[in-house]
């Protein structure tokens, strides 16, 4: 059920703003050179990991902006990212931005270009939510 609600919210958010992925891409592309590299994804994570321990708590997550997060409440977005890191333990570890980057980088050139981002963002989010939502529902 959570997966259906999540996908409904995501579809509404994306349909209301056709430039959603363009804006999101620009937020993540820190140096504004037209490509996203793993270092930019990691830098975003590191900025929000306030105590620099490699684990982002809910409080740290809630205090920051999160480009790339599904358009959900802060709690739901935190739970989503926590479900795709190494362990669902109420902390988002530093593997999360790396995993997300390589799922988005479908041509495996260590760069995500705007077209690749637009093409892959929704399918990757959908796939992750389905995979991790289904596993939670079975547990």
C-alpha positions as CSV (number, residue, x, y, z in Angstrom):
1,X,0.0,0.0,0.0
2,X,2.8,2.4,0.9
3,X,4.3,1.8,-2.6
4,X,1.0,2.8,-4.3
5,X,0.7,6.0,-2.2
6,X,4.3,6.8,-2.9
7,X,4.0,6.4,-6.6
8,X,0.8,8.4,-6.6
9,X,2.5,11.3,-4.9
10,X,5.4,11.1,-7.2
11,X,3.3,11.1,-10.3
12,X,1.3,14.1,-9.1
13,X,4.4,16.0,-8.2
14,X,6.1,15.3,-11.6
15,X,3.0,16.0,-13.6
16,X,2.5,19.4,-11.9
17,X,5.9,20.5,-12.9
18,X,7.3,19.3,-16.2
19,X,10.7,20.7,-15.4
20,X,11.0,18.8,-12.1
21,X,13.9,16.7,-13.3
22,X,15.7,19.7,-14.9
23,X,15.5,21.6,-11.6
24,X,16.6,18.6,-9.6
25,X,19.5,18.0,-12.0
26,X,20.7,21.6,-11.5
27,X,20.5,21.2,-7.7
28,X,22.7,18.1,-7.7
29,X,25.1,19.4,-10.4
30,X,27.1,21.4,-7.8
31,X,29.7,22.8,-10.2
32,X,27.1,23.5,-12.9
33,X,29.1,21.9,-15.7
34,X,26.2,20.0,-17.1
35,X,27.1,16.5,-15.7
36,X,26.7,14.9,-12.3
37,X,29.6,12.9,-11.0
38,X,29.8,10.6,-8.0
39,X,31.7,13.2,-6.1
40,X,28.8,15.6,-6.3
41,X,26.4,13.0,-5.0
42,X,28.8,12.2,-2.1
43,X,29.3,15.9,-1.4
44,X,25.6,16.4,-1.0
45,X,25.5,13.6,1.5
46,X,28.5,14.8,3.3
47,X,27.1,18.3,3.7
48,X,24.0,16.8,5.5
49,X,26.0,14.4,7.7
50,X,26.5,17.1,10.3
51,X,28.7,15.1,12.7
52,X,30.7,13.6,9.8
53,X,30.4,10.0,11.1
54,X,29.3,8.6,7.8
55,X,25.7,7.9,9.0
56,X,22.9,10.4,8.6
57,X,20.3,10.3,11.3
58,X,16.7,11.4,10.8
59,X,17.5,14.7,12.6
60,X,20.4,15.4,10.2
61,X,18.2,14.4,7.2
62,X,15.4,16.6,8.4
63,X,17.7,19.6,8.8
64,X,18.9,19.6,5.2
65,X,17.7,19.8,1.6
66,X,17.7,16.6,-0.3
67,X,17.9,16.8,-4.0
68,X,16.9,13.5,-5.5
69,X,14.5,12.6,-2.7
70,X,11.0,11.5,-3.7
71,X,8.5,14.3,-3.1
72,X,7.2,12.9,0.2
73,X,7.2,14.0,3.8
74,X,10.6,14.2,5.4
75,X,9.9,11.1,7.4
76,X,8.8,9.1,4.3
77,X,11.8,10.3,2.3
78,X,14.1,9.4,5.1
79,X,12.6,5.9,5.3
80,X,12.9,5.5,1.6
81,X,16.6,6.3,1.5
82,X,17.2,4.2,4.7
83,X,15.7,1.2,2.9
84,X,18.2,1.3,0.1
85,X,21.4,1.6,2.0
86,X,23.3,-1.4,3.5
87,X,20.9,-1.9,6.5
88,X,17.5,-0.5,7.5
89,X,18.6,0.8,10.9
90,X,17.2,4.4,11.1
91,X,20.4,5.8,9.6
92,X,21.3,6.4,6.0
93,X,24.9,5.3,5.4
94,X,27.3,6.8,2.9
95,X,26.7,4.0,0.4
96,X,23.3,5.4,-0.4
97,X,24.3,8.3,-2.8
98,X,26.9,6.0,-4.5
99,X,24.3,3.3,-5.1
100,X,21.8,5.8,-6.4
101,X,24.4,7.4,-8.7
102,X,25.4,4.1,-10.3
103,X,21.7,3.1,-10.8
104,X,21.2,6.4,-12.6
105,X,24.4,6.1,-14.7
106,X,23.1,3.5,-17.1
107,X,25.8,4.0,-19.7
108,X,28.5,3.5,-17.0
109,X,30.7,6.4,-17.9
110,X,30.8,7.9,-14.4
111,X,28.8,10.9,-15.5
112,X,25.1,11.5,-15.5
113,X,24.0,13.9,-18.2
114,X,20.7,15.8,-18.2
115,X,19.1,13.4,-20.7
116,X,20.2,10.4,-18.7
117,X,18.9,11.9,-15.5
118,X,15.5,12.7,-17.0
119,X,15.2,9.2,-18.6
120,X,16.3,7.3,-15.5
121,X,15.1,9.2,-12.4
122,X,11.5,8.0,-12.3
123,X,12.3,4.4,-13.3
124,X,15.1,4.1,-10.7
125,X,12.9,5.6,-7.9
126,X,10.0,3.3,-9.0
127,X,12.3,0.3,-9.1
128,X,13.8,1.0,-5.7
129,X,10.4,1.7,-4.0
130,X,8.9,-1.5,-5.5
131,X,11.9,-3.6,-4.6
132,X,12.2,-2.3,-1.0
133,X,8.5,-1.8,-0.5
134,X,7.7,-5.3,-1.5
135,X,10.4,-6.8,0.7
136,X,9.0,-4.8,3.7
137,X,5.5,-5.9,3.0
138,X,6.6,-9.6,3.0
139,X,8.6,-9.2,6.2
